[in-house]
Structures are given as C-alpha cells and as structure tokens.
C-alpha cells in the first residue's frame, strides 16, 4: 500500500517520523520510536525525537520548525541518548558551517521511499540540562533580503576570493606561470615569463615533465630578474616547458600552542599579507573542516573569534588573510582591476539632500 493510501485509511494512518541531519560529509539519521529502523539500506536510530507541525504561511516567523530531542549536558547524569552525538555539534562550541535538516515520514514495513515533509537548516539551539531544541528555518534569510546588489561607495563591497562577473576574483592559491626555458646553467633557469610575476616566486615551486613521462617538482630558492634558482634541475634543458608557481597568500602551519582563543605557530610571524580579518581552517579527526575568524594578530599569535575542542598543539592549520576592502589593500594584492568601490566618489553629497551619503 502506498504512503498516501495508507495515510487516508481510517486505522493505519500512523506515520513514523524520520530525521536526517547533514554537516559537510557527516550524516545523522534518527526515527521517532523505540526500535532502530532500516529504510532502503539506511539505518535510522531510535530516539525520543519529535518536531512541531509544518506550517506554510506568508509570515516567515511562522514557517520555523522546532525539533526536540534528549541531550545531557552532564555526561555523568546517566546513559547517553542516541542524539548525544548530534547535539555535540552545538555544545560546547557552535558549528562554523550550516547544518541541514530533512524531515521525512514512512510506515513500518513500507517498501516505498520515505516522503519528504520539510527541509531547511538549523538556525538556533536551545539547551536545558536534559533537552535540546533546534529552531529550524526553510533556508537562509539572506537569499530573501532586498537591495543586496552592488552599492556606489568608496569601499569595495565584494566578498574576498569570490569569483564570477561581479566577484573579487582574487586567488589565495599559488598562481601558475607557464614558461619555456631560454637558459639553463647549473641550478639557474631563465625565461622571460619570470621577469614580472604577479606574486613572489621565492618559496614557490616549479613543475615539469621529462621522458616517461616523469613529473618533477623543485623548490624556488632565489629569483633575480628573469632567472630562478632551483634546488633540483633534473632533466631541464633549453626549450623545456615548465610551470612556475608563486607562493600562496595563505599560511600553512603547525600549532605550537593553543590556549582558549589564542593559538601560536612560528609560521604566522611573516605572512605575505596581514592575517587579522581572515580565517583559520583545519580538519578534525572525524573529517569535518572547522573555520574560525581571526580577530587579531601579534607576531606568532592569532586571536580567534571563539575556540574549539580540536584546537591543540601539533594541529595542522591554514590561515588565510582577509581584505579590508579599500584601494590600498587591492593594490597590494595586484587586483585593482576587480576593485568594487568608487575611489573618486565625493566625500559629501553634492545635492546636500541625502542622509545616507557615505
């Protein structure tokens, strides 16, 4: 019997509510009941989980959904519920990326796929000592916000590293420079393409292929005019096609210390661009990628917006600089062709009639 037919029957309309939560590549599945449920090869863990009724109105506030489940803030208070692992996403630290929710329904013994009743994202957790409430919305509010296009202003309105016709189009990754060698002398190689790189080449790499094919990678240790000094020149001859990669804007580092919101690493001491205003990324043991905004920098120390359980000495991290959104910053990045502001906008409204002239 189909889901619809069973629902309209007088005595059999007892759907089992299913819940699917996803954060990046991790998925949590639960069913409302006392026994685990296998649905088309996926196991839904039994839990005392439930939700409010779905409403679809013209008022966004009424479209919210509340999902309630057990969660113990005191780990010694008793056996941990099946939903404890899901609740750990918001306690003791909130996630740095959205968590999606799909609410489904099925019947015991049904061979039909579950029916999707609602989808959205978690926007706010509410904890008590033994319970967690998740306030969910159908989607991010920014997609419905008005007047979010470009503005005529002196500062740049673009999101750094965004791509597209109206994007910043700045790349934090190494920039490849394809070249054909005109000279090879010991550890030095020459090509006219090396003369004016968009970013420093020292600290970057050079890649080329020899017969086989065998790919070689060498570190660039010096640069003068159109000549690079490499730590390996195996197989390089005049006429070889090579790719020289500039350094990246980000800084890869291994944490020396981690104390609350302050982390240190010697690699933070001399970045190409200031790291404050940017963000710190790292991969947790469970595969999730965490991100924290960098609120300040003092030599080798970075102050983050908030901490994380996985921050510890020895952790491999990547610090990416942000952008203050002014002409000087765009000039330092060699990206003024994509500057979104208006540097010649008058300081004052020539009509003297606007309260929002900025």
MARBAKE-795955 format. One record per atom (N, C-alpha, C, O, CB): x, y, z. Coordinates in pm, whole numbers, plus 50000, padded with zeros to 5 digits. Glycine has a CB too. Layout:
XYZ ...
***
This chain:
500854988150000 500005000050000 500885012450000 501845013150077 499045000050123 500585022249916 501385034449907 501245042850033 500325040650112 500985042649784 502155052450051 502115061050169 500805068950172 500165069950277 503315070650170 500415074450058 499195082550054 497965074150086 497085078550161 499035089049917 497895062150029 496735053550054 496655049450200 495575048750258 496795041149965 497815046750258 497815042550398 497445054050491 496815051950594 499185036950436 497845066250454 497555077850537 496055081050539 495535085550641 498335089850488 495375078850428 493945082350424 493075071050477 491865072750494 493535085850282 493665059550503 492895048750562 492565052250707 493285059750772 493665035250554 491485046750757 490985051150888 491855046551004 492035054151099 489585046050908 492385034450997 493065028851112 494585027751096 495285026251196 492505015451140 495095028650972 496535026050951 497365038750935 498565037850912 496715017350830 496755050250945 497495062750924 498345066551042 498045076151112 496545073850894 499405059051065 500325061851176 501765062851123 502535053351136 500225050651286 502105073951064 503445075151004 504545075651110 504345080551221 503515087650916 505715070551073 506905071451156 507715083351107 508055084250989 507755058151151 508005092451197 508765104251159 510255101151155 510815095351248 508475115751256 510885105251047 512325103351028 512995116951020 512405126750974 512615094950900 514255117551066 515015130051066 516415127251012 517085117851055 515075136351209 516855135550919 518205134450863 518895147850881 518405158150834 518165130250712 520035147850948 520855159750968 522175157650894 522775146950902 521105162651121 522615167850823 523865166650749 524735178950770 524275190350759 523595164750599 525995176550801 527015186950814 528225182750733 528925173250769 527405189550964 528475189750624 529525186050531 529315171550488 528295168450426 530945188150595 530255162550518 530125148650473 529545139450579 529365127550554 531475143350429 529245144550699 528705136350807 527185137050808 526595147650788 529275140850943 526555125550833 525095124650833 524655117450960 525245107351000 524575117250706 523595122751024 522965116451139 521515113451103 520805122251054 523055125551267 521065101051126 519705096951094 519015091751220 519565083651293 519695086050982 517785096651243 517015092451361 515565089951321 515045095751226 517095103151472 514925081051397 513485078651382 512825080151518 513425077151621 513205064551321 511595084651517 510845086151642 510255072651679 509345067751613 509725097051628 510785066751786 510315053651827 511295046951920 512255053051966 510075044851706 511045034151949 511875026652043 512795016651975 513655010852040 511005019552141 512625014451844 513455004851771 514085011651651 513465019851584 512614992551727 515345008051625 516015013151505 515225008651382 514574998251382 517495008251497 515305016851277 514525014051157 515445014051036 516205023451015 513375024351139 515355003350957 516135002650832 515225006550716 514205000050691 516734988250810 515605017150646 514795022150535 515675022950411 516565031350403 514175036050568 515415014250315 516155013950188 517665013850209 518405020850139 515755025950102 518115006050306 519545004450329 520145014150427 521315012650464 520255005550203 519395024250472 519885033950570 519275030850706 518075028250716 519545048450527 520095031150810 519625028350945 519315041351019 520175050151031 520665020151023 518095042451069 517665053951148 517625049651294 516905040351330 516255059151100 518405056351378 518505052651519 517245056951593 516735067951573 519735059051583 516755048151678 515575051151757 515905061751861 516945060951927 515025038451826 515025071651876 515265082551969 513945089052008 512955088151936 516215093051909 513965095652123 512795103352167 512855117152103 512955127352171 512745104452324 512775117251973 512895129551896 511555132651829 510875123651782 514025128351790 511195145351826 509935149151764 510055163551715 511015170451747 508745147551862 509075167951639 509085181351582 507705187651593 506705180951616 509545180951436 507705200751574 506425207851568 505785205351431 506425199851342 506615223151594 504555209451416 503855207351291 504345216951183 504715228351213 502335208851310 504355212351060 504795220450947 503725230550912 502545227150898 505125211550824 504155243350899 503245253850858 503835261050736 505045263350730 502975263850974 503015264350643 503455272050526 502555284250515 501395283350474 503405263450394 503115295650552 502355308050555 503155319050484 504275316850438 502025312250700 502535330750476 503245342350417 504135349150520 504905358050484 502235352450361 504055345150647 504885350850753 506045341550781 505845330050821 504065353350881 507265346350760 508455338050773 508595332450914 509045321150931 509695346050736 508225340151017 508375335551154 507555323051181 507945314651262 507975346651250 506395321751113 505545310251136 506015297851061 505535286851086 504125313551096 506955299550968 507455288250891 508555280550964 509035270350914 507975293050758 508965285351081 510025278751156 509525265451212 508335263651238 510535287751270 510475256351230 510175243051282 511045240851405 512225244551406 510425231851174 510475234851508 511235231851631 511365216751646 510365209651650 510535238151756 512585212151654 512875197851674 513405196051816 514345202751857 513905192451567 512785187051890 513155184752030 513725170752046 513215161151988 511925186652123 514795169752126 515455156752146 516165156852280 516455167552333 516465153752031 516445145052338 517205144652464 518685147552441 519265143452340 517045130952531 519285154552537 520725157352534 521175160152677 520555168252746 521075169452439 522225153552721 522725155152857 523955164252858 524975161052798 523075141452919 523835175552926 525005184452941 525965178853046 527165181453041 524555198752979 525425171353140 526255164553239 526445150153193 525515142153200 525615165153382 527635146853146 527885133653088 527815122453190 527755110753152 529225133453021 527825125753321 527765115453425 526335113653478 526115106053572 528715118953540 525375120753418 524005120453471 523285107553438 522255104753500 523215132153417 523765099653345 523105087153309 523545082453173 524445088353113 521605088753313 522895071653122 523245066952987 523005077952883 521995084952889 522435054352950 523935079452790 523815089852690 522795085852584 522795074352540 525175092752624 521905094952544 520905091652442 521545090652305 522675094852284 519795102152440 520805084952210 521315083252074 521575096752007 522395097651917 520345075151989 520865107052052 521005120251990 522155128452051 522335140052014 519715127952004 522915122652142 524025129852205 525065134252103 525565145452109 524685121152314 525395125352008 526415128551908 525975140251821 526795148651783 526705116351820 524695140951789 524195152151709 524275165151789 524705175351736 522765149651664 523855164751915 523875176751997 525265182252021 525425194152047 523245173952128 526275173552013 527655178252033 528085188251925 529095195051942 528615166352034 527335189251815 527665199151714 527485213451766 528115222651715 526795196951590 526625215251866 526345228651919 526845230652061 526705241552116 524865231351914 527435220352122 527905221552259 529245214352274 529345202752236 526875215752358 530275220852328 530255234252388 530485245752288 530405257452326 531295234952495 530775242452161 531025252852060 530035251451946 529705240351904 532485252152008 529565262851895 528635262451782 529405258951655 530595261651646 527905276051767 528745252851556 529425249251431 529745261751348 529045271851356 528565239451348 530795260951269 531185272151184 530575271151045 530865279450958 532705272751173 529725261251022 529095259450891 527655254750914 527355249451022 529885249250802 526765256450817 525365252850837 525135237850844 525875229950785 524535258550726 524115234050918 523695220050929 522275219250873 521365225950921 523755214851078 522105210750772 520805209650705 519945199050774 520455189950840 520995206050556 518635200650758 517655191650819 516665187150712 516185195150633 516915198650938 516375174350711 515315168950626 514385160750714 514825151350780 515885160350509 513105164250713 512105156950790 511315148250693 510765153150594 511155166650869 511255135250721 510565125850634 509535117950714 509425119450836 511565116350566 508775109750644 507805101050710 507665088250629 507765088350506 506425108050725 507435077250700 507225064250636 506325055950726 505855060750829 508585056950609 506085043450688 505335034050771 506175021550791 506985017950706 503965030650707 505975014850903 506665002250928 506284992150819 505114989850790 506304996751068 507314986050761 507084976050658 506874981650520 506724973850425 505934968050693 506864994650503 506645000550371 507864998350283 509004999250330 506325015650384 507634995550155 508734993750059 508905006249973 509805006749889 508484981449970 508055016249993 508165028749918 509205037849984 509435036850105 506795035949910 509835046649906 510775056249965 510045065250064 508865068050045 511455064649855 510715070050169 510085079250264 509615091950193 510205096250094 511065082650378 508565097950245 508035110350190 508715122150261 508735122750384 506485111050207 509265131450183 509885143350240 508795153250277 508005157250192 510905149750142 508765157250404 507735166450451 508255180550473 507475190150470 507125161250579 509555182050496 510095195450521 511615194950510 512225184950548 509645200750662 512225205550459 513675206750455 514075220850499 513305230350480 514235203550313 515235222150556 515715235250599 517075234350664 517815224750642 514725241650695 517395244350745 518675244850816 518435248450962 517445254850995 519635254950749 519345244151049 519275247751191 519815261951208 520925265051162 520085237451281 519045270451273 519485284251292 519785287551437 520495297251465 518435293751240 519255279651532 519495282851672 519245270751761 518195264351750 518615294551716 520195267451851 519955256851950 519515263052083 519885274252116 521245248251971 518705255552158 518305259452292 518495247452384 517885236952364 516815264552295 519355249052485 519705238052574 519035239552710 518905250552763 521215237152591 518615228252765 518365227052908 519335216352958 520205212052882 516855223452942 519205212153081 520145201953132 519975188553064 520935180953051 519955200253282 518755185553018 518495172152963 517845172452825 517495161952771 517605164453057 517685184352766 516975185152640 517605195452548 518175205452593 515515188552664 517485192852419 517965202152317 516825205152219 516185196052166 519205196352241 516585218052198 515615222452098 516375229251985 517195238052009 514545231952160 516085225251863 516695231251745 515635239251670 514635233751624 517335220351654 515885252251658 514995260851582 515485260651437 516635264051410 514965275551640 514615256851345 515005255051205 514185264151115 513035267351144 514825240351163 514795268251005 514135276550905 514235269850768 515135261650746 514765290650901 513315273150677 513355266850544 514625269750465 514985261850378 512175271350464 515295280650492 516515284150419 517095296850476 516445303450557 516245285750269 518325300650435 518945312750488 518165325250449 517685326350336 520375313850440 518055334550542 517285346650519 517945355850417 517275363950353 517075354150648 519275354750401 519975363950311 519495362450167 519585371850088 521485361550317 518985350550132 518505348549996 517235356549969 516895359049853 518255333749971 516545360550075 515305368050059 515485382950087 514545390750073 514245362450151 516695386850127 516925400950159 516925409450032 517375405049927 518255402650233 516405421450045 516315430449932 517515439849927 518225441750026 515015438349938 517715445749810 518745455949791 520135450949831 520885458149899 518395468449870 520485438749790 521785432949824 522785433649710 523835427249716 521605418649866 522465441249605 523375442249491 524515452049517 524675456649629 522615446449368 525295455149413 526405464549429 525925478349474 524835482749438 527175465749297 526755484949552 526455498349600 527525508049551 528695504449536 526375498549755 527095520649527 528055530949489 528665536549616 528055544849684 527375542249404 529865531849648 530535535749771 532035535249750 532525528749657 530105526749889 532765541949836 534225542549821 534865528949851 535765524649779 534825553249912 534405522349957 534965509249992 534445498549898 533385499949838 534615505650138 535215487749884 534815476649798 533755468149868 533905464749985 536045467849759 532685464849796 531595457049853 531735442149825 530915434249872 530285462049798 532745438049751 532835424049709 533395415249821 534175419649904 533715422849586 532955402649819 533495392749913 534835388049862 534955383849747 532515380749929 535845388649947 537195384849905 537225370349857 536625361649919 538195386950020 537925367949748 538115354949684 536855349849612 536855338749559 538555344749788 535775357649609 534605353549533 534915354149384 535765361949341 533385362549568 534225345949306 534515345049163 533255348449083 532135348149135 535035330949126 533475351648955 532355354748868 532455368848814 533415376048839 531055352948941 531435372648738 531425385648672 531535397048772 532195407048746 530175387248589 530875395648888 530915406048991 531735401849111 531595407649219 529505409549035 532585391949095 533375386949206 534695394149222 535115401849136 533635372449188 535325391549335 536655397049364 537695390849271 538605397649223 537035394649512 537555377849245 538435370349154 539895370349194 540785368049112 538305375949015 540145372949322 541495371349376 541665356849418 540775351049481 541755381149495 542805350949385 543065337149422 544055336749537 545115342949532 543605329049301 543705329249643 544635327449753 545635316449724 546655315349793 543875324349881 545365308249623 546235297149588 547445302149508 547425313449458 545465286549506 548485294049496 549625297849411 549175300649268 548305293749215 550695286749412 549775310649204 549445314249066 550445307548972 551645309848985 549455329749047 549975299148878 550905292448786 551355301748674 550565309548621 550245279948726 552645300848640 553215308548530 553855298648433 554895292848463 554275319348581 553235296748317 553775287648216 554905294548143 554795306348108 552675283048117 555995287448117 557155293348052 557925282847974 557805270847998 558075299948155 558715287547878 559655279147803 561055284147832 561365295747807 559355279347648 561915275547883 563235279647928 564115284147811 564185277547707 563915268248004 564775295447831 565735300547731 567175298647776 568105301147700 565485315247704 567345294147902 568695291947952 568695282848072 567805283848157 569355305147986 569685273848082 569865265048197 571345264748229 572155260448147 569305250548169 571715269148350 573105269548392 573195265048536 572945272948627 573715283748374 573555252548559 573625247148695 572245247048759 571335240448709 574585255348780 572095254248869 570825254948940 569955266548892 568835268348940 571055256249089 570465274548797 569725286148748 569025283148617 569595276948527 570665298148731 567775287448606 566995286048483 566445299848446 566115307848533 565835275548499 566355302248316 565955315448269 564805314548171 564755305548087 567125322648204 563855324048183 562745325348089 562185339448104 562105344448216 561635314448114 561805346047995 561285359748005 560015360548088 559715371248143 561025365247866 559255349748099 558005350048176 558235351948325 557315355648398 557225337248152 559475349248372 559765350548515 560055364948556 560185367748675 560955341748551 560155374048462 560655387448491 559675395748576 560115403648659 560935394748361 558375394048557 557405402548627 556255394148682 555135394948630 556875413548534 556505386048785 555445377348838 554415385448916 554755395848972 556045366448927 553175380848921 552155388048997 552295386749147 551635393949223 550805383148956 553155377549192 553355374849333 554745369049349 555265363449252 552255365049389 555385369949465 556745364549481 556855349849442 555965341849471 557195366249624 557965346449376 558215332749334 559075325149434 558995312849441 558875332549198 559895332249510 560755325549609 559875319349717 559055326149780 561785335449671 560055306449738 559195299049829 558145290949756 557475282549815 558525308349926 558005293649625 557095285949542 557765273749483 558825269649529 556535294549432 557155267949383 557675255749322 557685256749170 556995265049111 556855243649366 558485248249108 558465246848964 558175232248929 558705223148993 559805251648900 557325230148827 556925216648788 557215214748640 556995223848559 555405214248818 557725202848603 557965199648463 557975184548445 558025177048542 559295205848414 557915180248321 557925165948289 559115162648202 559525170448116 556615161848219 559655150648227 560705145248139 560175132448077 559045128448103 562045142648218 560985126047995 560555114047923 560055103548021 560605101648129 561705108347838 558995096847980 558445086248063 556955085248060 556455074348030 558865088048202 556145095848089 556635108548143 556855107748294 556145100448365 555655119848110 557835115248341 558125116048484 557965130648526 558585139548468 559565110748517 557135132948626 556925146748671 557915150248782 558125142548876 555475148648721 558505161848768 559465166748867 558925179448932 558225187348868 560845169448802 559245181249059 558895193349132 560125198249207 560785190549277 557725190849230 560435211049190 561585216949258 561145229449332 560175235949294 562705220349156 561855232749438 561575244849515 562355256549457 563515255149419 561935242749664 561715268049452 562375280249403 563025286949523 562335291049617 561365289949330 564365288149520 565075293549637 565635307449614 566075313949709 566205284249675 565615312349489 566085326049462 565505330849330 565175322749242 567645326649458 565375344149316 564815350049196 565495363349169 565555371949257 563275351849209 566015364949049 566645377549007 566285380048862 566685372448773 568195377049027 565525390748837 565095394348701 564345382548638 563285378648688 566325398248613 564885376948528 564195365848461 564835352348492 564645342748417 564195368148311 565575351548603 566285339248639 565835334248775 565735341748871 567805341648640 565575321048780 565205314548905 566285304648944 566895298248858 563855307448893 566515303249074 567435293249127 566625282349193 565805284949281 568455299549227 566855269649149 566095258249197 566965249049281 568185249649274 565485250549080 566305240449362 567065230549437 567175217349362 567765207749412 566415228149572 566615216849239 566715204949156 566435208849011 565435215448983 565715193749204 567325204948920 567135208148778 567205195548691 567585196248574 568195218348732 566845184148747 566925171548674 566145172048543 564945174848542 566405160048760 566835169448432 566195168548302 565875181748236 565335181748125 564955160948316 566195193048298 565885205948238 566925209948135 568135209048160 565785216748347 566455214148019 567325218847911 566665231047848 565505234047875 567585207547804 567415238047765 566845249347692 565685244247606 565825234447533 567935256447605 564555251047614 563375246847541 562395238747623 561305235747575 563775238947423 562745235147747 561835227547833 560625236147870 560765248047902 562555222647960 559445230047865 558235236747910 558045234348059 558015222848104 556985231847829 557925245048134 557825244048280 556655252648329 556125261048256 559165248448348 556275250348453 555275258748520 555835262848654 556105254548741 553915251248537 556015275948671 556485281348798 555285286148878 554465293648827 557505292948777 555195281849002 554075285549088 554525295549193 555495293149266 553475273049155 553825306849200 554145316849302 553785311349440 553215300549452 553395329949275 554145318849542 553715314849677 552225317349692 551645325149616 554515322649786 551605310749787 550185312749815 550015324349913 550955328249981 549545299749873 548805329749917 548515340150016 548295334150154 548555340650256 547285348149974 547815321550158 547585315450289 548895310950351 549935310450285 546625303550276 548825307650480 549985302850556 549635289250614 548715288150695 550405312950669 550355278850573 550185265550631 551115264450752 552295267850744 550485254250527 550555259850864 551345259650988 550945247851074 549905241551052 551155272851066 551785245051173 551505235251276 551495242451409 552485248851446 552555223551275 550395241551482 550245249251606 551285245051709 551495233151734 548855247551662 551925255151768 552855252751878 552115252552010 552385244252097 553965263351880 551165261852026 550335262252146 548905265852108 548665271652002 550905272552249 547975262152194 546565265752177 545965267652315 545855258052392 545775254652095 545585280052346 545065283452478 543805291752461 543865303852440 546125291252561 542645285152470 541395292252451 541245297052309 541175289052215 541295303952547 541195310352292 541025316152159 542355320752099 542375326551991 540065327752164 543465318252168 544785322552119 545595310252077 545785300952155 545555330652228 546065310351952 546905299551901 548195305651849 548205317051801 546175291351789 549275298051857 550565303151810 551235292851719 551045280851733 551485306451929 552025297951626 552845289651537 553925298751479 553635310251445 551965282851423 555145293951466 556215302451411 555925306951269 556405317551228 557525295051415 555155299251193 554865302751054 554015315451042 554005321750936 554155291250985 553305319251150 552465331151145 553275344151150 552725354951129 551465330951259 554565343251179 555355355251206 555555364151084 555615376351098 556695351251261 555655358350966 556005366450848 555115362950729 555605357750630 557485364350811 553815365850737 552925362950624 553095373450515 553565384450540 551455362450670 552705369850392 552765379450283 551795390950306 552105402450274 552465372650149 550615387950362 549605398050396 549185396050541 549295385050595 548375397150300 548715406650603 548265405750742 547125395550755 546225395150671 547805419650793 547185387450859 546215376650876 544975380950953 543945374250943 546865365050947 545025391951029 543855396251103 542765400451005 543025407150905 544205407851198 541545396451035 540445398550942 540215386650851 539225386350777 540685410850860 541115376850854 540965364850773 540365353550855 539555355950944 542315360450714 540765341150825 540205329750898 541215318450905 542175317850828 538915324950831 540965309551000 541805297851023 540985285350994 539885283851046 542365297651169 541535276350910 540875263750875 541695252050927 542925252750934 540675262550722 541005241250964 541695228750994 540705217250981 539495219450983 542335229051137 541215205050967 540375193150952 540395185251082 541455181851133 540855184350834 539205182351134 539095174651257 539335159851229 539295155651113 537705176751321 539575151851333 539765137451311 538575130551245 538755120451177 540055130651443 537355136051263 536185129751201 535955134351058 534965130550996 534955132451283 536875142751004 536765147050865 536105160550844 536155165950734 536035137050788 535485166150948 534855179250934 535915190250926 536925189850996 533915181851052 535665200150841 536565211650830 535985222950915 534865227450891 536735216250681 536755227451014 536335238251102 536955251351055 538025251450995 536735235451249 536265262351082 536775275551045 536495285451159 535405285351217 536135280550912 537485293851189 537315304451287 537855317451230 538915317551167 538015300851420 537145328351251 537605341551208 538795345851293 538825343251413 536475351951216 539765352451230 540945357451301 540665371851341 540515380551254 542235356451212 540585374451471 540225387751521 541445396651541 541305408851545 539485386451652 542615390751553 543825398851572 545075390451560 545025378251574 543795405651708 546205397051534 547485390151520 548555397851595 548635410151585 547875388651371 549375390751669 550515396551740 551705387451720 551885377551791 550205398551893 552535390851619 553705382651584 553245368451549 552575366451448 554735382351702 553605358651631 553265344651600 551935340351660 551565328651647 554365335351650 551205349351725 549955345851792 548755351251716 548755362751672 549945351151935 547735342951702 546475346951642 545375345951747 545305336151821 546145338351518 544505356051751 543345355751839 542115352651754 541815359851659 543165369351914 541415341851789 540275337151711 538965342251770 538925346651885 540265321851703 537905341751690 536595346351735 536095337851852 535575343251949 535585345951620 536245324651843 535935315851955 536725302951937 537275300451830 534405312951963 536785294852042 537675283252042 537035270851981 535985271551917 538105280252182 537695259552002 537215246651953 537915235652030 539065237252071 537455245151799 537235224452048 537825213152121 539015207352048 539955202552111 536785202352144 538995207751915 540065201451838 541315210051825 542325205351773 539565198151701 541275222551873 542475231051869 543465226051974 543165226052093 542115246151893 544645221851929 545635216252021 547015217351956 547115218151834 545305201352055 548075217352035 549425217451978 549635205751884 549195194551912 550475217152090 550315208251772 550565197951674 549515197451564 549675189851469 550645184751741 548435205251575 547375205051475 547815212651350 548345223751360 546075211251533 547605206751233 547925213251105 546785222651070 545625218451064 548155202750991 547095235351046 546075245451018 546495253550895 547645252850851 545865254851141 545545261150842 545815270250731 545175283750763 543965284550784 545275264550596 545985294350768 545505307850795 545445315550664 546455316950595 546425315050898 544255320650630 544045327950505 543755342550537 542855345350615 542895321650423 544495351950477 544245366250505 542925370750447 542475365650345 545375374850450 542305380350512 541095386550460 541455398650375 542545399250318 540145390550574 540545408250368 540805420450291 540025431950354 538825430450377 540415418650141 540665443250383 539945454650441 539005461650344 538215470150385 540915464650494 539085458150216 538135463650119 538405477750076 537475484850036 536795463150175 539665482350082 540005495650033 540975494649916 541485483949885 540605504350146 541225506149852 542065506349731 543505501849762 544115494749683 542075520449670 544035506149875 545415502649910 545565487449924 546555481749879 545835509550041 544585480949985 544635466450001 544545459549866 545255449749842 543515461450094 543685464549777 543545458549645 544815460449563 545205451849484 542335464749571 545475471949584 546735474649514 547825465249562 548625460349482 547165489149533 547865462749692 548875453749749 548685439449700 549635431649696 548815453949901 547475436149662 547165422649613 547225421749461 547005411049404 545785418449661 547525432949394 547595433149248 546275429749182 546235423049079 548635423549201 545175434449243 543855430349197 542935442349173 541715441049179 543215420949298 543505454049146 542695466149132 541725465549014 540735472749013 543605478249116 542005456948916 541095455748802 539705450848846 538715453048777 541675446148696 539655444248963 538375439049014 537855447149133 536935442749201 538515424449054 538435458849159 538005466849274 536555471049256 536165475949150 538915479249292 535755469149361 534325471849350 533895485449403 532725489149388 533585461549421 534805492949464 534455505949519 534625517149418 535005514949303 535285508749641 534325529249463 534455541249380 535365551149451 534915558849536 533045547749350 536665550749416 537645558849488 537445573749465 537905581849546 539045554949447 536765577549357 536575591849329 535175596649368 534755607449326 536815594549181 534465588849446 533165593349492 533345605349584 534205604949672 532405581849564 532565615949568 532715627849655 532505624349801 531715615549835 531725638749613 533225631549888 533105628950031 531725633150081 531145626750168 534205636350109 531205644050025 529905649050068 528935648749951 529325649749835 530025663250125 527675647349983 526615647149881 526535660849815 526235670649883 525245643149943 526815661649684 526765674749618 525395681149620 525265693249605 527235673549476 524355672949638 522995678649644 522625682849786 521615689549806 521975668549591 523445678749885 523195681950026 521825677050074 521255682650168 523295696950049 521295666650008 519945662450043 519825648350093 518725643950125 519085663949926 520945640850102 520875626850140 521455624750279 522485630550314 521605618050038 520795616650358 521295613350492 522165600750490 522725596950592 520135611450589 522275594450373 523005581650367 524235582450279 524745572250234 522095570750315 524725594650255 525905596050171 527125591150245 527425596050354 526105610650126 527845581250187 528985575750260 530135572550170 531175567850217 528595563450333 
***
